[in-house]
Amino acid sequence: MTITQLSYVLAVAEQQNFTKAAEKCFVTQPTLSMQIQKLEDQLDILIFDRSKKPIELTEVGKKIVTQARNIVNESYRIQDIVDQEKGFIGGEFKLGIIPTVMPTLLPMFLKTFIKKYPKVKLKIEELTTEEIITRIKDGHLDAAIAATPLENDLIKERVLYFEPFVAYIPKNHRLTDKKKIDVSDLDIDDMLLLEDGHCFRDGVINLCKAFKDHNEDTFQLESGSIETLIKLSDEGMGMTLLPYLHTLEISENTKSNIHHFNEPSPAREVSIIYHKSELKMQIIEALQDVIAGIIRGAIAFQNVQIISPINKK
């Protein structure tokens, strides 16, 4: 049994196809198939049910894949230990970013980071908080950028910045004439929200619930993107809340619809998060330094009140 064989098994389990798995592993399909066959012969079991389309794991195969993932991930950590000892900042680094942070933060820091650390090969995915937590636990992500606190014992958090919420209020809305608003002005039954699964949505709901309950049966419009929420609001469908960085590139003719909160302004905490046993700390610290340095110039210090992204019932 070899690490290579286990890596091939994981590739087939993920792709559910021997040809695609071989392409991912940069080997020929016969080579990959032969190595998996050798492993099955050695263990005297079948890992894959080849009669199914797409290929499926057998029951014992599912257990083997779980253990194989742990073994392969641990084998990669040997190089991480060496890199950390040498202070080397480079190699592949898998980073997840939540959807309400990705479009604003990534363009701000990516070019600077690549220029400063050219030996780091970033692989970035846009993922929900739930997906991020699962992938960090399974070893599929080295780190992520998400709204915190998450209150997860397996995950460590390093705060990058605090991002205030602002209100986007269309013309003829009940709050249009207020230059600054209070949290108590908010009514969730008059609020456009992101779809379920977004932590920013949960933060808004928690913010509103702090002052009043809402009718679950009331009609609510939900969307998958903040840009769509703005467009729906412009059509008179209601107000919405935006993370501050989303307002920096908003068109001039709609900036008058932005209303700030009286202090303390509601805000979210954005952090870089990683597994408590993560070893690629040089890259994590490099990301933290670059992002924090850039954000200081974008978000002026304010008196803020952090709203948890966790929807506590």
N, C-alpha and C positions, 0 to 999 in steps of 0.2 A: 504494500500500500504506500503510495507516494502523495505528496502535496499536489503534484501536477494532476494525478488522477482525480483527486478530490475537487480540484479547480474545474476540471472538465465536467464532473458530475453537477457542480453548482451551475455551470453555464447552460447545460442541457435542461436542468430544472427550471431555470429562469426563462430560457427561450422556447422551451417545449418543442425543440426541433434540433436534430443533430447537425444539420448543415449550417444553420444560423449560429449555433453554439461554437462550431469549428471556426467560423469567420470571426467571431468575437475573440476567440483564443489564438487567432493567427496560426492555425494548423489546418491540415487537410482533414476532410471529414472521415476518411478511413483511419487516419492516425488517432483521432479522438475516439471513434467508435471502438477501435481495438483496445485502447487503454481502459475504457469503461468496461468492456467485456472481460478483460483480465481481472479487474477489480471484482466484478460480479462472480467470476469463476473462483477467485481466491476466497471470497466470503461465502460462496455457495448459496447465493440468493439473487433475485432480480431486483434491481433498483428502479428500473423503468418498465412500464407496461407499453411495449412497442406496438401492440395491436390497436391502441387508441390513437385517434387523430383529433387534436394534437396529442403528443406523447404525454403520458401521466406518470407520476410517481406511484409505486406500489406503497402499501402501508408501511412496510419496513423501510422502503426508500425514503419516505417522509422523515422518519427518525434519523436515518443516515445523513440526509441533507442538513438537518438541524445541527448535528454534531460536526459535520464536515465544514459548515460555515464557521463554527467556533474555531476549529483547527486552522483553517486557512487564514482567518482574521488574525489569530495569534501568531502565525508564522510571519505575517507582514510586520508585526510589531518588533521583530528582531532588527530590521533595518531602521525602524523608528528610534529604537534605543541607541543604535550607533549614530544616527543623525543628530539626536539630541546631545549625545556625549561630545560630538565634534562641533556642535553649534551650527550645523549646516541648515540653511533655510532653502529648501528646494524639494522637488518631487511632486507627486500627484496629491492633490488635496481636494476632497469632495465637500462642497459647501451647499447647504440648503438655505433658501431665503423665503420668507412668507410673502404672499402676493401683494399685501398692502405696503410692503417695504421695498420689494424688488425694483419697481419701475422708477422710484425716486432715488434710492440710495445707491444702487449699482452703478449708474452712470457717473455718480459723484466721485467714487473711490477706485473703480476698476482700473482705469488707465494709469493712475498714480501708483497703484499697488504693483501692476505688471512691470512698470518702468523701474520701480525700486527693487523688486524681487523677481527678476526675469527667470530664475531657475524653478520657481513654483508654477506647477501646472494646475490651475484652478479648473475644477469641473463643477459648474454651478447649476442647481435645479430650483425651480420655483415650486414650493410645496406648502401644504397647510401645516399648521402647528402639530396636528395629530400625526400626519405623515412623517414629519421631522422627528418627533419623539420616537416613533417606531423604528425609523431607519438609524437613528443614533444608537438605540438599544441593540439593534441587530448588527451594528458595525458597518452599515452601508453609507454612513455619513461621518466625516471627521468632525464637522462642526456645523452650526447653523446660526442664522440671524433671525430672531423672533421676539415677539412681545413677551415680557416677563413681568412678575415672577410666575414660574410654572409649578413650583412646589413639588418637584420630583427628586427623590433621593438619589437617583442614578445620574442625574444631570447637574453639571455645574454651570453657573451663569456669571458672565462678566458684563457689567452695564456699559453700553456704548454711549447712549444719550437718552435724554428725556424729550419726547416730542409732544408738544401741546396739541389739543384738539381745537379746531375752529369750526364755527357754524357756517354753512352755506344756505342762505335764506333768500328765496326768490322774491321778486316784486309782488306786492299785494298780499304778502304773508302777514300773519298777525304780529310777527316780531320785526318786520321790515324797518320800522322807525327807531328801533333801539340800536344805538351805536355799539354798545357792549351788552352782552346778555349774561344772565346767571344760570347756573345749572338747574335751578328750580323752575326756569322758564320752559325747560324741555318737556315734551310730551311724546312718548314713544308711539302713540297712536297717530301722530302727525309727522312720523319720521321715516325716511327712506333708508332701508338697511341693506347691507351685503347679504348674500345667501348664507344659509347655515353652513358652518364649517370654518368660517373666518373668525379669527380671534378678535379682530377689530369690531366685528358685529357684537360679539359677546361683551366687549368693553363698553360699547354704547348702551346695550341693554342694561348692564349693571349700573351704569351712570344714571339712567332714567329711573330704574327701580329704586334707587336710593331715596327718591323723593315721592314717587307715586306708583301704584300698581297700574297695570294696563289690561285691557280686555283682550284676551287671547283670540276672540272671535272677530275682532275688528279687522277690516281689510288692510293689508299692508303690501306695498310693492317692494320686492327684493331684486337685487341684481348681482351679477358676478364680478362687476368692476366698479371702481370709484368713478371712472369717467362716465359710465352710464348713469350712475346716481346723479351726477351733476346735470346731465342732459334731461333726465326725468324731472329734476327739480326746476329746471328752466321752463319746463312745460307746465309748471304749476301743480305738480303732483305731490308736493310737500317739501320740507327742508331736509337737510342731511348734515352729518358731521364729517369732517375731513381731517386726516393727519396733516400737521402744519406743512411738511415738505411738499405735499401735493399742491399747495397753493403757490409755490414759487414760480411755476411755469404756466399758471392759469392765464387765460386771455385777458387783455386789458378791459374789455367791455363787460366782463363778468366779475371783476375784482370788487366791484361795489357790493356784490352779494355776500362777501365774506365778512363775518362779524366775529370779533374776538370775545373771549369770556373775561368777566371781571376776575381778578385774582382772589384766591388761587385758581389758576386755570386748570381744568382737567387735562391730563396728559397720560401718555403711555410710556412705559419703560421699555427700551429696545436694547437687547443684549446679544452678545455672541455666546452660544451655548454649546456644550460638548459633554461627552461621557466622562464620568469621574476618573476613569482609567486611561483617558486619552493621552498619547505620548507626543503628538506633534505640536507641542506647546510653543515652539519658536514661531511657527506659522500663525498660530492663534494670536500670539502676542503681536506679531507684525501686522495682522489684520486690525487688531484693536487699536494700535497706535496710528495707523493710516486713517482709519475711519473716524476716530475721535478727533484727530487733528483737523480733518476737513469739516466735520460737523460743527466744531466750535465757531466757525465763521458763518455758518448757515442759520443756526438757531441761537438767538440772543438769550441770555439767562433770564428766566422768569420764575416767579413764585408759582409752583405747580403742585397739583394734587394727583398722585399716581392712581390710575384706575386699573384694577386687575383685569387681565384678559380672560381669566377663568370664570365661567358662568356658574356661580355658586347658587344652587337652588335654596 
